[in-house]
Amino acid sequence: MALTGLLKPELKLLLFGGKGGVGKTTCATSTALYLANVFKTLLFSTDPAHSVADSLGLEIGDEIKEVNPVRNGISNGVKGIKNLSALEISAEKALSKFKIEYDVEIRRLFDTSTYLDKEDIDSILALPIPGIDEVMGFKTIVDLIEEGKFDKYIVDTAPTGHALRLLTLPELLDDWIKVMAKMRWKYRYMVERFAGRYKPDSADDFLMSMKKTVKRIENLLKDQQRCEFIVITIPESMAILETERLINNLSKYGINVRQLVINNVLESTDCGFCRERKKEQEKYINQIGGKFSNLKITITPLQPKEVKGIDALENFKELLFQ
């Protein structure tokens, strides 16, 4: 069986996730090549390791770059990737940009809503706000989707723990905003009490903007028509446990999961050692089929060499979409 349903025009965002080392990047990048045959496609990496660049064998960086490989020293657009661009999202840079952009508003919030002096506020602003870097990183994705310059957006996520944290970020940030809003409400109450009326300022605009950002991220992730999460695993016990945890959490947060890829599966062989490993893999494949019978399962074979570079990815693409 192969991955299906990805050519629907309304489906905008595809996220690939799973345990580290199962082939998320290979599957995400191969899918990007497949979709680029039909759609203008943007491939993201949110993994700090940024394996997408290594997978493609190209330098990418934190600005959108067309995937235009150099073959035999000659740069030419190859069929299937002429519509493909890639971007490595730096959560740290997104956070730095956020702090610069909203420095005045955040300082105003603390200055008007607390008794902290400038030194205390400086110390607080130097601390990392839990999850804000990843939220700002994902905000970059949402902003680009809303700009509409591409038809399909594919995200190679970090390993399971990071992917699960991403799901809880809107909730976490919403709690943070509520605390800030409560602080602001006290200030507003005092102004109204003594000045008669309160005029919203840039700090209020900042809080409203952050609320909207959280809602936009949440709405996109939970939109069954526009977003789909494809889980990648391998036929091993630890991978199955982590896959189950990921799928259960995706379901809990209302995120669309229709299909699962079992990667690195051994093919039939005369090798005695390989036959024993294949027998063990088949046991785990049956377990996966039983646990996730509601999902469409695609099986991809273990490759003789590392899947790296456009040619190797094109070959793997045929296995995913045969």
C-alpha positions as semicolon CSV with decimal commas, in nm:
position;residue;x (nm);y (nm);z (nm)
1;M;0,000;0,000;0,000
2;A;0,109;0,359;-0,057
3;L;0,043;0,701;0,094
4;T;-0,280;0,841;-0,046
5;G;-0,499;1,151;-0,037
6;L;-0,213;1,400;-0,034
7;L;-0,306;1,556;-0,369
8;K;-0,628;1,708;-0,235
9;P;-0,597;2,085;-0,297
10;E;-0,756;2,171;0,039
11;L;-0,488;1,974;0,229
12;K;-0,222;2,237;0,296
13;L;-0,007;2,119;0,587
14;L;0,160;1,778;0,625
15;L;0,360;1,698;0,936
16;F;0,588;1,394;0,957
17;G;0,678;1,269;1,303
18;G;0,799;0,972;1,503
19;K;1,086;0,836;1,707
20;G;1,435;0,956;1,621
21;G;1,608;0,750;1,353
22;V;1,299;0,593;1,193
23;G;1,321;0,784;0,864
24;K;1,097;1,089;0,920
25;T;1,321;1,316;0,716
26;T;1,349;1,069;0,428
27;C;0,970;1,026;0,415
28;A;0,902;1,401;0,445
29;T;1,157;1,493;0,177
30;S;1,045;1,218;-0,062
31;T;0,684;1,333;-0,019
32;A;0,793;1,688;-0,099
33;L;0,948;1,563;-0,425
34;Y;0,626;1,378;-0,506
35;L;0,399;1,677;-0,441
36;A;0,629;1,914;-0,629
37;N;0,533;1,730;-0,948
38;V;0,190;1,891;-0,917
39;F;0,205;2,168;-0,657
40;K;0,431;2,451;-0,554
41;T;0,571;2,299;-0,236
42;L;0,762;2,431;0,066
43;L;0,954;2,188;0,287
44;F;1,031;2,292;0,646
45;S;1,259;2,148;0,910
46;T;1,180;2,225;1,275
47;D;1,434;1,970;1,400
48;P;1,736;2,150;1,554
49;A;1,954;1,892;1,374
50;H;1,810;2,014;1,040
51;S;1,846;1,677;0,864
52;V;1,656;1,799;0,555
53;A;1,969;1,971;0,421
54;D;2,170;1,651;0,470
55;S;1,894;1,445;0,310
56;L;1,882;1,664;0,000
57;G;2,258;1,703;-0,009
58;L;2,213;2,080;-0,038
59;E;2,271;2,384;0,181
60;I;1,940;2,538;0,285
61;G;1,956;2,777;0,581
62;D;1,694;2,996;0,750
63;E;1,570;3,169;0,435
64;I;1,344;3,008;0,174
65;K;1,563;2,856;-0,093
66;E;1,468;2,681;-0,416
67;V;1,583;2,320;-0,430
68;N;1,799;2,327;-0,740
69;P;2,061;2,050;-0,721
70;V;2,395;2,065;-0,895
71;R;2,464;1,759;-1,110
72;N;2,796;1,709;-1,279
73;G;2,886;2,065;-1,192
74;I;2,588;2,206;-1,381
75;S;2,294;2,362;-1,196
76;N;1,966;2,253;-1,349
77;G;1,610;2,214;-1,229
78;V;1,527;1,844;-1,231
79;K;1,177;1,719;-1,309
80;G;0,980;1,678;-0,990
81;I;1,164;1,944;-0,790
82;K;1,119;2,251;-1,005
83;N;0,834;2,356;-0,772
84;L;1,016;2,273;-0,448
85;S;1,165;2,516;-0,196
86;A;1,300;2,446;0,152
87;L;1,351;2,632;0,479
88;E;1,524;2,544;0,806
89;I;1,338;2,718;1,087
90;S;1,557;2,840;1,371
91;A;1,341;2,859;1,683
92;E;1,614;3,061;1,854
93;K;1,618;3,321;1,577
94;A;1,238;3,333;1,577
95;L;1,247;3,397;1,953
96;S;1,515;3,665;1,915
97;K;1,305;3,836;1,648
98;F;1,000;3,814;1,876
99;K;1,185;3,978;2,167
100;I;1,316;4,259;1,947
101;E;0,976;4,319;1,785
102;Y;0,779;4,324;2,111
103;D;1,040;4,447;2,360
104;V;0,859;4,777;2,425
105;E;0,519;4,610;2,475
106;I;0,648;4,339;2,710
107;R;0,838;4,592;2,918
108;R;0,527;4,807;2,937
109;L;0,326;4,510;3,062
110;F;0,568;4,448;3,348
111;D;0,624;4,817;3,418
112;T;0,254;4,902;3,453
113;S;0,130;4,575;3,604
114;T;0,398;4,496;3,864
115;Y;0,618;4,672;4,120
116;L;0,937;4,549;3,952
117;D;1,213;4,797;3,873
118;K;1,403;4,813;3,545
119;E;1,679;4,575;3,659
120;D;1,425;4,312;3,767
121;I;1,237;4,344;3,436
122;D;1,566;4,308;3,245
123;S;1,641;3,990;3,441
124;I;1,297;3,845;3,366
125;L;1,318;3,925;2,995
126;A;1,656;3,753;2,979
127;L;1,492;3,429;3,097
128;P;1,349;3,190;2,836
129;I;0,969;3,181;2,829
130;P;0,882;2,807;2,820
131;G;0,781;2,705;2,470
132;I;0,778;3,056;2,323
133;D;1,070;2,981;2,087
134;E;0,888;2,683;1,936
135;V;0,561;2,876;1,917
136;M;0,736;3,154;1,728
137;G;0,897;2,893;1,503
138;F;0,558;2,742;1,424
139;K;0,412;3,091;1,383
140;T;0,656;3,128;1,092
141;I;0,490;2,827;0,928
142;V;0,138;2,961;0,988
143;D;0,234;3,305;0,852
144;L;0,373;3,149;0,533
145;I;0,064;2,934;0,487
146;E;-0,159;3,239;0,523
147;E;0,054;3,428;0,270
148;G;-0,045;3,156;0,023
149;K;0,267;3,163;-0,193
150;F;0,283;2,782;-0,191
151;D;0,020;2,511;-0,239
152;K;0,163;2,251;-0,001
153;Y;0,364;2,287;0,321
154;I;0,555;1,987;0,458
155;V;0,709;1,984;0,805
156;D;0,984;1,745;0,912
157;T;0,933;1,759;1,288
158;A;1,183;1,690;1,563
159;P;1,166;1,347;1,740
160;T;0,850;1,246;1,928
161;G;0,916;1,437;2,252
162;H;0,949;1,767;2,067
163;A;0,646;1,692;1,849
164;L;0,434;1,620;2,157
165;R;0,555;1,941;2,320
166;L;0,446;2,132;2,011
167;L;0,091;2,002;2,065
168;T;0,081;2,142;2,418
169;L;0,236;2,478;2,328
170;P;-0,090;2,660;2,242
171;E;-0,228;2,554;2,580
172;L;0,092;2,651;2,762
173;L;0,117;2,988;2,592
174;D;-0,253;3,052;2,649
175;D;-0,197;3,004;3,025
176;W;0,096;3,248;3,008
177;I;-0,120;3,505;2,826
178;K;-0,397;3,464;3,085
179;V;-0,151;3,546;3,365
180;M;-0,031;3,853;3,177
181;A;-0,389;3,957;3,103
182;K;-0,481;3,923;3,471
183;M;-0,187;4,147;3,563
184;R;-0,305;4,393;3,301
185;W;-0,663;4,381;3,431
186;K;-0,547;4,499;3,774
187;Y;-0,369;4,792;3,614
188;R;-0,677;4,869;3,404
189;Y;-0,899;4,859;3,715
190;M;-0,677;5,109;3,897
191;V;-0,670;5,346;3,597
192;E;-1,050;5,333;3,562
193;R;-1,092;5,383;3,935
194;F;-0,879;5,696;3,953
195;A;-0,885;5,838;3,599
196;G;-1,243;5,751;3,510
197;R;-1,164;5,571;3,184
198;Y;-0,902;5,337;3,041
199;K;-0,752;5,372;2,695
200;P;-0,598;5,050;2,552
201;D;-0,234;5,087;2,449
202;S;0,034;4,885;2,268
203;A;0,064;4,637;2,557
204;D;-0,304;4,546;2,518
205;D;-0,254;4,514;2,142
206;F;0,038;4,278;2,210
207;L;-0,172;4,051;2,431
208;M;-0,451;4,044;2,173
209;S;-0,199;3,965;1,899
210;M;-0,053;3,675;2,100
211;K;-0,401;3,535;2,167
212;K;-0,473;3,542;1,795
213;T;-0,140;3,370;1,718
214;V;-0,219;3,086;1,959
215;K;-0,566;3,048;1,811
216;R;-0,434;3,046;1,454
217;I;-0,185;2,768;1,537
218;E;-0,448;2,566;1,723
219;N;-0,709;2,607;1,449
220;L;-0,466;2,498;1,177
221;L;-0,341;2,191;1,363
222;K;-0,697;2,077;1,438
223;D;-0,836;2,144;1,091
224;Q;-0,905;1,794;0,954
225;Q;-0,928;1,925;0,597
226;R;-0,614;2,141;0,591
227;C;-0,376;1,947;0,818
228;E;-0,261;1,585;0,840
229;F;0,003;1,422;1,059
230;I;0,179;1,118;0,909
231;V;0,349;0,896;1,167
232;I;0,669;0,709;1,077
233;T;0,786;0,403;1,271
234;I;0,999;0,090;1,239
235;P;0,916;-0,271;1,340
236;E;1,081;-0,267;1,683
237;S;0,926;-0,281;2,031
238;M;1,053;0,058;2,156
239;A;0,945;0,229;1,835
240;I;0,595;0,080;1,867
241;L;0,559;0,209;2,225
242;E;0,665;0,558;2,121
243;T;0,438;0,546;1,816
244;E;0,141;0,452;2,034
245;R;0,215;0,741;2,270
246;L;0,241;0,984;1,980
247;I;-0,080;0,869;1,809
248;N;-0,275;0,874;2,136
249;N;-0,165;1,231;2,201
250;L;-0,240;1,341;1,845
251;S;-0,588;1,195;1,885
252;K;-0,630;1,366;2,223
253;Y;-0,557;1,705;2,066
254;G;-0,786;1,641;1,769
255;I;-0,513;1,623;1,505
256;N;-0,583;1,429;1,187
257;V;-0,389;1,100;1,162
258;R;-0,499;0,874;0,876
259;Q;-0,188;0,681;0,784
260;L;0,127;0,527;0,921
261;V;0,453;0,431;0,750
262;I;0,649;0,127;0,872
263;N;1,002;0,188;0,747
264;N;1,321;-0,023;0,728
265;V;1,141;-0,354;0,670
266;L;1,364;-0,643;0,554
267;E;1,276;-0,818;0,230
268;S;1,296;-1,195;0,172
269;T;1,652;-1,326;0,158
270;D;1,861;-1,644;0,179
271;C;2,067;-1,497;0,465
272;G;1,998;-1,694;0,786
273;F;2,054;-1,396;1,016
274;C;1,830;-1,178;0,797
275;R;1,554;-1,442;0,800
276;E;1,553;-1,440;1,181
277;R;1,538;-1,061;1,189
278;K;1,260;-1,061;0,930
279;K;1,063;-1,311;1,140
280;E;1,092;-1,078;1,439
281;Q;0,995;-0,778;1,225
282;E;0,685;-0,960;1,099
283;K;0,578;-1,015;1,461
284;Y;0,603;-0,640;1,527
285;I;0,434;-0,553;1,197
286;N;0,138;-0,768;1,303
287;Q;0,135;-0,589;1,639
288;I;0,127;-0,253;1,464
289;G;-0,156;-0,371;1,237
290;G;-0,355;-0,481;1,543
291;K;-0,294;-0,167;1,750
292;F;-0,360;0,077;1,466
293;S;-0,619;-0,106;1,258
294;N;-0,798;0,225;1,195
295;L;-0,495;0,365;1,010
296;K;-0,383;0,302;0,655
297;I;-0,040;0,137;0,675
298;T;0,237;0,174;0,417
299;I;0,544;-0,050;0,438
300;T;0,879;0,060;0,295
301;P;1,180;-0,174;0,270
302;L;1,519;-0,127;0,431
303;Q;1,750;0,034;0,176
304;P;2,097;-0,107;0,099
305;K;2,248;0,242;0,126
306;E;2,170;0,564;0,311
307;V;1,889;0,753;0,137
308;K;2,072;1,075;0,065
309;G;2,063;1,306;-0,236
310;I;1,800;1,373;-0,500
311;D;1,845;1,047;-0,693
312;A;1,813;0,828;-0,382
313;L;1,509;1,027;-0,263
314;E;1,344;0,994;-0,605
315;N;1,385;0,615;-0,580
316;F;1,245;0,608;-0,226
317;K;0,954;0,825;-0,342
318;E;0,850;0,544;-0,577
319;L;0,830;0,306;-0,279
320;L;0,612;0,549;-0,079
321;F;0,373;0,623;-0,366
322;Q;0,387;0,309;-0,584
